[in-house]
Each structure stands twice: as structure tokens, then as C-alpha cells.
């Protein structure tokens, strides 16, 4: 017989939802629409049970009083989706390989190519970019500084990314030469990214709505795909403006196919679906 603890249902009031929505938007830019109330309630059901919390008012107090940041990270993970895979939206990577890298290979005289993968999740996108750059520069790669920065707000996904271990089936669609060159079998149905390509990626925790970006130099390429779908227009426009400020002239911004930017205000020109270039 199931205990009452296992069958307890939680309801969230308009005031409680507004508290949570305001907190997460002000601090992390994530916009929770009114129609997300049911999603929030269902995804946090087990969290409240495990914490022994009876209502969302007490849960909000738990969030704001937890100085470790673990509670907020758990909340963000519950209300967002870390769905990514190698070569996702492959037309972007094709364009990156055939147009973007050749352009910068002759225009960046310092041989310091700066790439930022923002919202990198579990690392597949960042490693895809690293492998493409390794293959493109080939015998000249020792002459280039091409380490890329990959950031996310979640320590949980960053730990997976840093470890670089994935299910074998996750790389099944990659070219055979990539599977043989960049990965090593690490267990039953598991593979791990080889250290020498792993070392091409610097993973860091970073909040995209932080007031000050701490970078020393501007980037040539920024990938920020399927992140801004969680932001409302004002936050999104602010972030796009930041990206513009932190891109070199002629630099590229790649966003998700379900996302768009206001070209009239952003300082970007349209290149192809979900690809823009700084004017």
C-alpha cells in the first residue's frame, strides 16, 4: 500500500509562482510564462518531497537561503532541458567548416582563433567544434592557438562535459575517422573523448546575464544555440547586444533554429538560418 507521502500533491499559488518566476528571471534571465505553472509543479514535485517541504513558499525560502548554489542549480535543471548531441543542426557545422574557418584562417594573422560555445550543456557541441578545427588546421595546428571556451550555468552538465564520456551510440552517426581518432572505448557501450582533443576545450561555469563579462579579448565566433528560448525579449536583446560587443568585426554568431534576433537593433547581418555576422 502506498504511503500518503508518496501520493502527496503540491499546488502552487499565483503568488508563489510569481515569486519563483521573478527570482529566476532577475538572477538568471530565465523567463517562466504563466502557462508554465503546471510544468513547474510537476517537475519540482519530487524535489519538494525529498526536501520534506510542504509548499512552494517554503521552497522559495529554501532557494534564496541556500548559499551553496546547489538548490538554484537543481531548480534550473528541472525547468530547462539539456538536450544536445554531436553534430546537432549539422548545417551550422558544415558552414563553420566550409566558410567560417577558411575565412579566419587567412584573416587572423595572430593565429589566435577565439571561439566561445555558450550554454554548452554536456559538451557535445564544444567537442564537435574542437574536432572540426583540429581536422581543418591539420598539419598547421601547432601554429594556432585554437582552444575554445565552453560555458554553462550548471555544474552538473559541466562535470559530464569535462569528463567527456558518452554512450557509444551517441557517436554512431559521426564519421568513422572521427570515431577512431577522437574517441577511445572506456567501458561497456561507453567511449571517452581522447585527452588531446579534450584539452582543446576550456569548460567554465558562467551566467549569461551576469552584469560584466570577464573576458580579456573579443571572440571571432560565438555559438549560443537553444539558450535564448528561455529568455524574454528584453533579456534576449541585451544578450545579443553583449555578444555583438564581444565579437570582433566580421565575427559570427550561431543561434538555435527556433530562435531569431532583431537585425535592425543588433548590429548583425543575416547570413543563413540562425547564423548572423557582426557588421
HUJOFEN-V831971 format. One record per residue. N is the residue number from 0. RES is the residue in three letters. D_FIRST is the distance of its C-alpha to the first C-alpha in whole Angstrom. Layout:
BEGIN
N|RES|D_FIRST / N|RES|D_FIRST
END
This chain:
BEGIN
0|UNK|0 / 1|UNK|4 / 2|UNK|6 / 3|UNK|10 / 4|UNK|12 / 5|UNK|10 / 6|UNK|11 / 7|UNK|14 / 8|UNK|17 / 9|UNK|21 / 10|UNK|24 / 11|UNK|27 / 12|UNK|30 / 13|UNK|34 / 14|UNK|35 / 15|UNK|32 / 16|UNK|33 / 17|UNK|36 / 18|UNK|36 / 19|UNK|34 / 20|UNK|37 / 21|UNK|40 / 22|UNK|39 / 23|UNK|38 / 24|UNK|41 / 25|UNK|44 / 26|UNK|43 / 27|UNK|42 / 28|UNK|43 / 29|UNK|40 / 30|UNK|40 / 31|UNK|37 / 32|UNK|38 / 33|UNK|36 / 34|UNK|34 / 35|UNK|32 / 36|UNK|30 / 37|UNK|27 / 38|UNK|28 / 39|UNK|28 / 40|UNK|25 / 41|UNK|23 / 42|UNK|24 / 43|UNK|24 / 44|UNK|20 / 45|UNK|19 / 46|UNK|22 / 47|UNK|22 / 48|UNK|18 / 49|UNK|20 / 50|UNK|22 / 51|UNK|21 / 52|UNK|23 / 53|UNK|22 / 54|UNK|25 / 55|UNK|27 / 56|UNK|30 / 57|UNK|29 / 58|UNK|28 / 59|UNK|32 / 60|UNK|33 / 61|UNK|31 / 62|UNK|33 / 63|UNK|36 / 64|UNK|36 / 65|UNK|35 / 66|UNK|39 / 67|UNK|37 / 68|UNK|37 / 69|UNK|34 / 70|UNK|32 / 71|UNK|34 / 72|UNK|34 / 73|UNK|30 / 74|UNK|31 / 75|UNK|33 / 76|UNK|32 / 77|UNK|29 / 78|UNK|31 / 79|UNK|34 / 80|UNK|34 / 81|UNK|35 / 82|UNK|36 / 83|UNK|39 / 84|UNK|41 / 85|UNK|44 / 86|UNK|47 / 87|UNK|45 / 88|UNK|48 / 89|UNK|50 / 90|UNK|53 / 91|UNK|53 / 92|UNK|53 / 93|UNK|56 / 94|UNK|58 / 95|UNK|57 / 96|UNK|59 / 97|UNK|62 / 98|UNK|63 / 99|UNK|62 / 100|UNK|62 / 101|UNK|66 / 102|UNK|67 / 103|UNK|66 / 104|UNK|67 / 105|UNK|70 / 106|UNK|70 / 107|UNK|68 / 108|UNK|71 / 109|UNK|70 / 110|UNK|67 / 111|UNK|64 / 112|UNK|62 / 113|UNK|59 / 114|UNK|56 / 115|UNK|53 / 116|UNK|49 / 117|UNK|47 / 118|UNK|44 / 119|UNK|44 / 120|UNK|40 / 121|UNK|39 / 122|UNK|43 / 123|UNK|43 / 124|UNK|46 / 125|UNK|48 / 126|UNK|48 / 127|UNK|49 / 128|UNK|52 / 129|UNK|53 / 130|UNK|53 / 131|UNK|55 / 132|UNK|58 / 133|UNK|58 / 134|UNK|59 / 135|UNK|61 / 136|UNK|63 / 137|UNK|63 / 138|UNK|67 / 139|UNK|67 / 140|UNK|64 / 141|UNK|65 / 142|UNK|68 / 143|UNK|65 / 144|UNK|62 / 145|UNK|59 / 146|UNK|56 / 147|UNK|54 / 148|UNK|52 / 149|UNK|48 / 150|UNK|46 / 151|UNK|43 / 152|UNK|41 / 153|UNK|38 / 154|UNK|38 / 155|UNK|35 / 156|UNK|37 / 157|UNK|40 / 158|UNK|39 / 159|UNK|38 / 160|UNK|41 / 161|UNK|43 / 162|UNK|42 / 163|UNK|43 / 164|UNK|40 / 165|UNK|39 / 166|UNK|37 / 167|UNK|40 / 168|UNK|39 / 169|UNK|40 / 170|UNK|44 / 171|UNK|44 / 172|UNK|46 / 173|UNK|48 / 174|UNK|52 / 175|UNK|52 / 176|UNK|55 / 177|UNK|52 / 178|UNK|50 / 179|UNK|52 / 180|UNK|54 / 181|UNK|51 / 182|UNK|48 / 183|UNK|47 / 184|UNK|45 / 185|UNK|42 / 186|UNK|40 / 187|UNK|38 / 188|UNK|38 / 189|UNK|39 / 190|UNK|42 / 191|UNK|44 / 192|UNK|47 / 193|UNK|50 / 194|UNK|51 / 195|UNK|54 / 196|UNK|53 / 197|UNK|50 / 198|UNK|53 / 199|UNK|54 / 200|UNK|51 / 201|UNK|50 / 202|UNK|47 / 203|UNK|47 / 204|UNK|44 / 205|UNK|46 / 206|UNK|45 / 207|UNK|47 / 208|UNK|47 / 209|UNK|49 / 210|UNK|52 / 211|UNK|54 / 212|UNK|54 / 213|UNK|55 / 214|UNK|57 / 215|UNK|61 / 216|UNK|62 / 217|UNK|61 / 218|UNK|59 / 219|UNK|61 / 220|UNK|57 / 221|UNK|54 / 222|UNK|51 / 223|UNK|48 / 224|UNK|46 / 225|UNK|43 / 226|UNK|43 / 227|UNK|45 / 228|UNK|42 / 229|UNK|40 / 230|UNK|43 / 231|UNK|45 / 232|UNK|49 / 233|UNK|50 / 234|UNK|48 / 235|UNK|49 / 236|UNK|53 / 237|UNK|53 / 238|UNK|52 / 239|UNK|54 / 240|UNK|57 / 241|UNK|56 / 242|UNK|55 / 243|UNK|59 / 244|UNK|60 / 245|UNK|59 / 246|UNK|60 / 247|UNK|64 / 248|UNK|66 / 249|UNK|65 / 250|UNK|62 / 251|UNK|59 / 252|UNK|55 / 253|UNK|53 / 254|UNK|50 / 255|UNK|47 / 256|UNK|48 / 257|UNK|46 / 258|UNK|48 / 259|UNK|51 / 260|UNK|54 / 261|UNK|56 / 262|UNK|60 / 263|UNK|62 / 264|UNK|61 / 265|UNK|59 / 266|UNK|62 / 267|UNK|61 / 268|UNK|62 / 269|UNK|60 / 270|UNK|61 / 271|UNK|58 / 272|UNK|54 / 273|UNK|53 / 274|UNK|56 / 275|UNK|58 / 276|UNK|61 / 277|UNK|62 / 278|UNK|66
END
